[in-house]
Amino acid sequence: MVLSSDDLNAVWLTLQLASLTTVVLLVLATPMAWWLARTTSPWRTPISAIVALPLVLPPTVLGFYLLVALGPNGPGGQLTQWLGWGSLPFTFGGLLLGSLIYSLPFAVQPLQYAFETIGTRPMEVAATLRARPIDAFFSVALPLARRGFVTAAILTFAHTVGEFGVVMMLGGNIPGQTRVVSTQIYGHVEAMEYAQAHWLAGGMLVFSFVVLLAAGRLQRRNMRIGL
């Protein structure tokens, strides 16, 4: 049994979605994690809770509210239409936006922990050497937090690959546009094509195991070297 062209297209779209989500979230999550790691603002707790919300919120609930907000009558939908972007639901762009929100804590939290582990001492030393805060951030904080970036990238990519509820609610199951591996498996099961479903589901199982193995080894390595 080999994967069909539809299966391969779903795999390719999934890899595109996960890669874009990972890259964009690493850029967006870095300043957010840095602020959460260092701020004493009373807003820190509620913002941390909002960031972590996708961890406990059912994906279908998140997908439903994104669908309403981005629909033609929603505030997000009216904004995107005014900007000339059209309607985002049931498009790859809408799928990407949903993935960014759904995987946000998997990027922010490892980076926040990495920045908190650094402490304030390295930045204070850089300040005594007359380094500007922005220079110290790029030359000191980012290199010291590199393992946090690796962990965030691994978890974000894997979490995006495995998402289903948000995809179904916001993207549907359109071949070549929003049909990813998880929805392709769902379609095979609905059609009672269990052999095809086994190939894709087995691949997802192996992929998930490898990701968890890599993340566990990285965590143990960090503990050994004190990062």
N, C-alpha and C positions, 0 to 999 in steps of 0.2 A: 504494500500500500504506500503510495507517495502522495505528497501534498498537491492539491489541485491549484490551478492558477488563482482561484478566488482565495484559497488559503494563503498562498504566497503573497498576494496583494494585501491581505489583512495583516500578515506578519510585517511587511514592509511599512505599512501605514502606522502600525504600532511602534516600530522602531523610530520612525520619523517623529511621531508625537512624543514619545518618551525622551528622545534626544533634545528636541526643542524645549520641552518643559524643563528639563534639567538645566540647560544652558541659561534660559531666561530666569529661572528661579534662583540659580546661584548668584546672578547679578542683582536681582531684587532682594534676596534674602540677606545678603551680606551686610548692607547698612542697617537693615532692620534688626538683625541678630547683634550687631555691634552696639546699637542703641539699647537694646534690651539687656545686654550684658553689663553695661556701664552706667545706665541712668539710675537716678534715685527719684524720678518723677512718680507721683501717685498714679499716673496713667499706665505704669509698667504692668501691673497686675491685670487690669481689664484688657489691655492689648495682647498680653500673653495668652489670656483666655480665648480671645478672638482668633489668634493664630492657631491655637490648639483645637479649635472647635471641630474641624474636619475629622479629628481622631475619634470623636465620640458621636458625631452626628451621622445618622444613616445616610449613605450616599444618595439614595433616592430623594430624601428630603432636600439635601443640598442641590441636587440636580433639578428638582421641581422649582425651587425658588430662583435658581439661575435662569431656568426656562421662562418663568414669569417676568423676571427683571429684564431679560434680554429680548423678550417677545416684542411684537409691534406696538403694543400698548404699554409696555414697561418703560421705566426711565432710561435704562440702559439701551433698550431697543430704539427709543426715540432719539437718543444721542447718536448712536451708530448710523441711523438713517440720515440724521441731519449732517453728519460728517461725510456722508456719501459711501459708507461702508456696507450699507444694506443690513439685512437681518442676520444675526450671527447663529441663532439656533439651527441645528441640522446642517452645519458647515464645519469644515476643519478648523476655521478660526474660532468658532464657538467651542469646539471640542478642546482646543488648546487653552482657551480662557478657563474653562471648567477644570481642566487638569492642573493649571497653575494654582487655582484656589484649593482644589482637593489635596494636592501634594505639598502645599505650603509648609505645614509643620515639619515635614520630613527634611526640608532644606533648612529651615530656621533653627530648629532645636539643636541639631548637631553643631551648627556654627556658633550658636549662643553658648553652648557648653564649652566649645574650644576657646572662645574669647574669654569666658569667665575663668578658665583654667590658666590662661596666661597671667592673669592678675594685673596689677597696676605698675609693678616695679619696672618691667622693660620699657614701658612708655615714659615713666619718670626719668629713667636713665637717658632715653633718647632726647627728652626735653632739656636735660642738663647739657647735652651736646649741641643744643640750639637747633634741633630738628623741629620743623613745623609739625603740628598734629597730623596733617594729611600725609606728610612725608614719613612720619613715624608709623602711621597706619600701614602704608604700603611696604615699607622696608623692614618693619619689625613685626607688627601684629599679623599680617597676612602669612608671612613665611612660618611663623610659629603655630599658626592655626591650620597648616596645610592638611593635616590628617583629618581635621574636622571637615574640610572641603571634600576630601575623598569619601568620607562616610556619608556626607550629605548628598553627594552625587550618586553614590551607589543606591542609597535608600530612595531617593527621589525617582531615579530611573526605574527601579524595580516596582515601586508603588504605582507609577503611571502605567507600566506595562500590565499590571493586574487589575486596573480599575474596570468596573462594570456598570454600577448603578448610575453614576454621573454620565457615563457615555450613553447609556440607553435613554435617559431622560432628556439630555441636552443635544445629543448628536444623532440619536436614532441608530439605524443599522443600514446606512446607504452604501452600497458597494463602491469602492474606490474613493469615497469621501469621508465617511465616518465609521465604516465597518472595520473594527480592530479585532485582535485575536479573541478577546473575551466574548464579544458579540457573535463572532464567527462560530465559536464553540456552542453558544446558545442556539444559533440557527441550526447547526448540525443535530443537536439533541432534539429540537422541535421537529425536525424532519426525520427523526429516528435513524440518523446516519451515525451510528455509534462508533464505527471504525474510524471515520474521519475525525470525530470528536476526540477519540482516544489519542490520535497522533498529536493534535494540538494541545490537549490537556496534559499529555505526558511531557511534551516540550516545556509547558509552563511549570510543571512540577519540578523538572530538572533545573530549569532556570532559577526558580525560587530557592531551591536547595543550595545552588552554587552561590547565589547572592547572600544568603544567610551565613554560609560557611565563610565567605570572604569578609563579611562584616564582623563576624565573631573573631576571626584571626586578627583583623585590624584592631579590634578593641583590646584583645589580649596583648598585642604588640605595644599599643599605646600605654597600657598599664605597666608593662615591664620597663619601659623607658621613662615613665613618669609624666606622660603628656595627657 
